[in-house]
Amino acid sequence: MKISDVLNILTAEGIFERSPIGRPLTELAIETIKASLNDKKNYDQEVIQCKNCGFVISSLLVPSGCVSCGSKDLTKDIIV
């Protein structure tokens, strides 16, 4: 999936400060969501989901693992 396909998920994560499975997000994760939503030129980039906390975010913004829980178990198969 691309960022443009999950804008509603990213927006909801930012508003509720929770992942799609209900886990609370860290301040860094919320700032990452804002950066992803503001970077309209990269809306064609892939998104990933953390298999631990369910956080969905741009693959460009998580080079070393989930910015919310720290897990390195990430997938491109988005389940919401």
Long-range contacts (C-beta under 8 A, 24 or more apart in sequence): 1-46, 1-47, 1-76, 1-78, 2-43, 2-44, 2-45, 2-46, 2-47, 3-36, 3-42, 3-43, 3-44, 3-45, 3-46, 3-47, 3-58, 4-43, 4-44, 5-47, 6-47, 6-56, 6-78, 7-37, 7-43, 9-56, 9-78, 9-80, 10-36, 10-37, 10-56, 10-57, 11-37, 13-55, 13-56, 19-50, 19-53, 19-54, 19-55, 19-56, 19-68, 20-54, 20-56, 20-80, 21-53, 21-54, 22-54, 23-53, 23-54, 23-55, 23-68, 23-69, 25-53, 25-55, 25-68, 26-67, 26-68, 26-69, 28-67, 28-68, 29-55, 29-57, 29-66, 29-67, 29-68, 32-57, 32-58, 32-61, 32-62, 32-67, 33-57, 35-61, 36-61, 46-76, 47-76, 47-78, 48-74, 48-75, 48-76, 48-78, 49-74, 49-75, 49-76, 49-77, 49-78, 49-79, 50-74, 51-75, 56-80
